[in-house]
Amino acid sequence: MVSSEALLRLTVAALMYATGESQADLGRGLGLSQGQVSRKQSGGSGGSSWTLADLDRLSAHYGIPVSDLFCGVDHAVKCLPVRRRADTIGGLQTTITVDTPQR
């Protein structure tokens, strides 16, 4: 079973991916530095943890209730308001055109 802390880190990573945010972007939204976000996302013995105050800020930032942050990654991403979703989830779309030989 995944710990609540690990589930929250996975959920935050998925929300960042779905919104196209970097750690620096999320930090600006929460009033944290990129380094602070990195440490919270790293967890472990050298990292710091997300606090209850952080949970409230994450909830407000992403526009979803705090409880939805702990209902699983897929659930949290589905709860994101449409206006918060990136146009292209996870990156840029590339259109590949096929060159046809000239006759």
N, C-alpha and C positions, 0 to 999 in steps of 0.2 A: 504494500500500500504506500502511496506517495504521501509525504508529509504535507501539512497545510502550507508551510513555507515554500516547499518545492513546487507545489501546485500554483501558488501565487506567482512565483518567478516564471513558470511556464506560461501562465495566463498573460502576464505583463508582456512577455516576449511575443506571444501571438497577437496581442492587441497592437503592439508596436508594428509588427509585420503587416497586419490588416489595415492600419492607418498610414503606413509608409513613413512612420516616424523613426528617427535615430534616437540613441540615448541622449544626445544633446537636445533634440527637440522635446523629448519627454521631460528632461530636466528643466528646460525653460518653462514648460507648462506647469510644473509642480513647484517651481522655485528652488530647484536643486541644481548642482553642477552635473556635468556629464560623468565625472568621476564618482560622485555620490550614487548616481543611478547605476553605474557599472558595479560598484561595490555591493549595492543592494541586490542586483541581479546575479552576482557571483555567489553570494551566500558563503557557506563554508566557514572555516575557522578564521580566515582573513577578511571576510566580508562582513557587512553589517546587514541587518534585517529591515524589511519594510515594517514601519510602525503603524499603530492604529490611526494616527494623524495622516500618515501617507496613504492609507486605505481610503480615507475620506477624500483626499486630494485626487487619487487615482479615479475614484468613482465620479467625481465632478468633472475631471478632465475628459474621461471617455464617455460620460453621459449614461452610465449604467449603475444600478444599485450595488452597494458593497457586497451584498449577498451573492450577486451574480459573478463576482470575481472568484468565488470558491465553488461554483457549480460545474466546473470543468472548462477546459480551453474552448471547445467547440461552442458550448452554451454562451460563454462570455462574448466570443466573436459574433455570434448570431444576434446578441443583444445590442451590439453597437448601432447607434443611430446611423442612418444612411449618409447623413452629412459628414460623418466622421470617417467613413471608409475611403480608402485610396481608390482612385479611378482604376488602377491596375494593382491587384493584390500581389505583393512580393517583388515588384520590379517593373521593368518597362516591357511593353509588348514590342516585338520586332516583326515587321512584315517582310517576308522573304518573297522576292519576285523571281520567277524563272525566266532566264534569258532564252529566247527562242532564236535559233539560227536564221540568219537572213537568207533568202533564196534569190 
